[in-house]
Amino acid sequence: MVSSSYEDSRRKRMEENRKRMEALNLPQLSQSLHKSSSPIKKPSPSKPRIIQKELVVVRRSGRVANLPAPIYKEVLIDRVIIPRNRTSRGGYNMYRDYSKRVYASDEAREEALQKADKLQSDLNSKHPIFIKSMLQSHVTGGFWLGLPNHFCKKNLPLRDAMMTLIDEDGDEYPTTYLAQKTGLSAGWRGFAIAHKLADGDALIFELVKRTVFKVYIIRVNSPSEGK
């Protein structure tokens, strides 16, 4: 009897639940949702962004809009590093200050060249000869002496060689001639310092042998003959 009563009660509750679901129209909603459901689609890959660059006119302040654009000029600072010396204190590299260099005037330089021209004429030499007016780069700092290209191609060795400079006292100074750069490198510094060469001095180079120069020095601002 108890079992029969429980089954009757259970069927009654199930029947009531069915009626409630029908009243709410839940079975039809469930079926319609099942039919309308579709597989999840993967999102299509987005197209790559294209960034376009354009040149635009930069707006200028009204105060300077009508003024000409600024002009920038590159300025070279003449600073030379002295190689470290074993006897220097602390062993640190130092900078040599060339701000107090003395530059020859155009008139003084021209006068020294005229004197050199006269001396060259007086030498009456049959050897190849040229005159070089000294610049600061020749006598301070870099100590590099470029020679006339046409003179080097015609008269000097085609490869690097040792060149000997002989001053007016007969003292000899070995230097290195760089054929590709047509100039004197190592050794020229010693010659320039020993003879205290200055900006504006005029030097006469007389090629007395294939690798030997006789050098005559005309000092800038030197007194003229007869004064």
C-alpha positions as CSV (number, residue, x, y, z in Angstrom):
1,M,0.0,0.0,0.0
2,V,2.9,2.4,0.9
3,S,4.6,1.7,-2.4
4,S,1.5,2.2,-4.4
5,S,0.8,5.5,-2.6
6,Y,4.4,6.7,-3.4
7,E,4.1,5.9,-7.1
8,D,0.8,7.6,-7.3
9,S,2.3,10.7,-5.7
10,R,5.3,10.6,-8.0
11,R,3.2,10.3,-11.2
12,K,1.1,13.1,-9.9
13,R,4.1,15.4,-9.4
14,M,5.5,14.5,-12.9
15,E,2.1,15.2,-14.5
16,E,2.0,18.6,-12.7
17,N,5.5,19.4,-13.9
18,R,4.7,18.5,-17.5
19,K,1.6,20.8,-17.4
20,R,3.7,23.7,-16.0
21,M,6.3,23.2,-18.8
22,E,3.6,23.1,-21.5
23,A,2.1,26.2,-19.9
24,L,5.5,28.0,-20.2
25,N,6.0,26.6,-23.8
26,L,9.5,25.3,-22.7
27,P,9.6,22.2,-25.0
28,Q,9.0,24.2,-28.2
29,L,11.6,26.7,-27.1
30,S,14.2,24.0,-26.5
31,Q,13.6,22.4,-29.9
32,S,13.8,25.8,-31.7
33,L,17.0,26.6,-30.0
34,H,18.5,23.2,-30.9
35,K,17.5,23.6,-34.6
36,S,18.8,27.2,-34.9
37,S,22.1,26.5,-33.3
38,S,25.0,26.5,-35.7
39,P,28.7,25.6,-35.3
40,I,30.8,28.4,-33.9
41,K,32.7,30.1,-36.7
42,K,36.3,31.1,-36.2
43,P,36.8,34.8,-36.7
44,S,38.4,35.5,-40.0
45,P,41.9,36.9,-39.8
46,S,42.0,40.6,-39.8
47,K,43.6,42.3,-42.7
48,P,47.0,43.8,-42.0
49,R,47.0,47.5,-41.2
50,I,48.6,49.7,-43.9
51,I,50.3,52.7,-42.5
52,Q,50.7,55.4,-45.1
53,K,53.4,58.0,-44.6
54,E,53.0,61.5,-45.9
55,L,55.1,64.5,-45.9
56,V,53.4,67.4,-44.3
57,V,54.3,71.0,-44.0
58,V,55.3,71.9,-40.5
59,R,53.4,74.9,-39.2
60,R,55.7,77.7,-38.0
61,S,54.9,80.3,-35.5
62,G,53.5,83.5,-36.9
63,R,56.4,85.4,-35.6
64,V,58.9,83.5,-37.7
65,A,56.8,82.2,-40.6
66,N,58.0,85.0,-42.9
67,L,61.6,84.7,-41.9
68,P,64.1,82.7,-44.0
69,A,64.9,79.2,-42.8
70,P,68.0,79.0,-40.6
71,I,71.3,77.9,-42.3
72,Y,73.5,75.6,-40.3
73,K,77.3,75.6,-40.8
74,E,79.6,72.9,-39.7
75,V,82.6,74.3,-37.7
76,L,85.7,72.2,-37.2
77,I,87.6,72.6,-34.0
78,D,91.3,72.3,-34.3
79,R,92.3,70.0,-31.4
80,V,95.2,67.6,-31.5
81,I,95.8,64.8,-29.1
82,I,99.4,64.3,-28.0
83,P,100.4,60.6,-27.8
84,R,101.0,59.4,-24.3
85,N,104.6,59.9,-23.1
86,R,106.4,57.5,-20.8
87,T,107.7,60.4,-18.8
88,S,104.4,62.2,-18.4
89,R,102.9,62.3,-15.0
90,G,100.2,59.7,-14.4
91,G,100.6,58.4,-17.9
92,Y,97.4,60.2,-19.2
93,N,96.8,61.6,-22.7
94,M,96.8,65.4,-22.7
95,Y,95.4,67.9,-25.1
96,R,97.7,70.6,-26.6
97,D,96.0,74.0,-26.8
98,Y,96.6,75.7,-30.2
99,S,94.3,78.6,-29.5
100,K,97.3,80.9,-29.3
101,R,98.7,80.0,-32.7
102,V,100.1,82.9,-34.7
103,Y,98.9,83.1,-38.3
104,A,100.8,84.9,-41.0
105,S,99.0,87.7,-42.8
106,D,98.4,87.3,-46.5
107,E,100.9,90.1,-47.2
108,A,103.6,88.5,-45.0
109,R,103.0,85.2,-46.7
110,E,103.3,86.7,-50.1
111,E,106.4,88.5,-49.2
112,A,108.1,85.3,-48.0
113,L,107.1,83.6,-51.3
114,Q,108.6,86.4,-53.4
115,K,111.9,86.1,-51.5
116,A,111.8,82.3,-52.1
117,D,111.2,82.9,-55.8
118,K,114.2,85.2,-55.9
119,L,116.5,82.7,-54.1
120,Q,115.3,79.9,-56.4
121,S,116.3,82.1,-59.3
122,D,119.7,82.8,-57.8
123,L,120.4,79.1,-57.2
124,N,120.2,78.5,-60.9
125,S,119.8,74.9,-60.2
126,K,119.4,72.2,-62.8
127,H,117.6,69.9,-60.3
128,P,113.8,69.6,-60.0
129,I,112.7,72.3,-57.5
130,F,109.5,73.6,-55.9
131,I,108.5,76.1,-53.2
132,K,106.1,75.3,-50.4
133,S,104.4,77.9,-48.2
134,M,104.0,76.6,-44.6
135,L,100.5,76.2,-43.0
136,Q,99.6,75.4,-39.4
137,S,98.9,71.8,-40.3
138,H,102.5,71.5,-41.6
139,V,104.3,73.0,-38.6
140,T,102.0,72.1,-35.6
141,G,99.6,69.4,-34.7
142,G,99.4,66.8,-37.5
143,F,102.8,67.6,-38.9
144,W,101.8,66.4,-42.4
145,L,103.5,67.9,-45.4
146,G,101.7,67.3,-48.7
147,L,103.9,67.8,-51.8
148,P,102.8,69.0,-55.3
149,N,101.2,66.0,-57.0
150,H,102.6,66.6,-60.4
151,F,106.1,67.0,-59.0
152,C,105.8,63.7,-57.1
153,K,104.5,61.8,-60.1
154,K,107.3,63.0,-62.3
155,N,110.3,62.9,-60.0
156,L,109.8,60.8,-56.8
157,P,109.6,57.1,-56.3
158,L,106.3,55.3,-57.2
159,R,106.4,53.4,-53.9
160,D,106.9,54.5,-50.3
161,A,110.5,55.4,-49.6
162,M,112.8,57.1,-47.1
163,M,113.5,60.7,-48.1
164,T,116.5,62.6,-46.6
165,L,116.1,66.4,-45.9
166,I,119.4,68.4,-45.8
167,D,119.2,71.8,-44.3
168,E,121.5,74.8,-45.2
169,D,123.9,73.7,-42.4
170,G,124.3,70.3,-44.0
171,D,122.4,68.4,-41.2
172,E,120.4,65.5,-42.4
173,Y,116.8,64.5,-41.4
174,P,115.3,61.1,-42.6
175,T,111.6,61.2,-43.4
176,T,109.1,58.8,-44.8
177,Y,107.6,59.6,-48.2
178,L,104.1,58.1,-48.8
179,A,103.7,57.7,-52.5
180,Q,99.9,57.2,-52.6
181,K,99.4,60.3,-50.5
182,T,102.3,62.2,-52.1
183,G,103.6,63.7,-48.9
184,L,106.1,63.4,-46.0
185,S,105.0,61.7,-42.8
186,A,107.3,60.3,-40.1
187,G,110.4,62.4,-39.7
188,W,108.9,65.6,-41.0
189,R,107.8,66.6,-37.4
190,G,111.3,66.4,-36.2
191,F,112.5,68.6,-39.0
192,A,109.8,71.2,-38.5
193,I,110.4,71.4,-34.7
194,A,114.2,71.5,-35.1
195,H,114.0,74.5,-37.4
196,K,111.1,76.2,-35.6
197,L,109.1,76.5,-38.7
198,A,106.1,78.8,-38.5
199,D,102.9,79.5,-40.5
200,G,103.9,81.6,-43.5
201,D,107.5,80.4,-43.9
202,A,108.5,79.6,-47.4
203,L,110.6,76.5,-48.1
204,I,112.5,75.7,-51.2
205,F,112.8,71.9,-51.9
206,E,115.6,71.1,-54.3
207,L,115.7,67.4,-55.3
208,V,119.5,66.9,-55.5
209,K,119.1,63.1,-55.7
210,R,116.3,60.6,-56.2
211,T,115.5,60.5,-52.5
212,V,117.3,63.6,-51.2
213,F,116.0,67.1,-50.8
214,K,118.1,70.2,-50.1
215,V,115.9,72.5,-48.1
216,Y,116.2,76.3,-48.0
217,I,114.0,78.2,-45.4
218,I,112.8,81.8,-45.9
219,R,111.3,83.1,-42.6
220,V,108.0,84.9,-42.7
221,N,108.4,88.6,-41.6
222,S,112.2,88.3,-42.0
223,P,113.9,91.6,-42.7
224,S,114.4,92.4,-46.3
225,E,117.9,92.7,-47.7
226,G,119.4,96.2,-47.3
227,K,117.4,97.0,-44.2
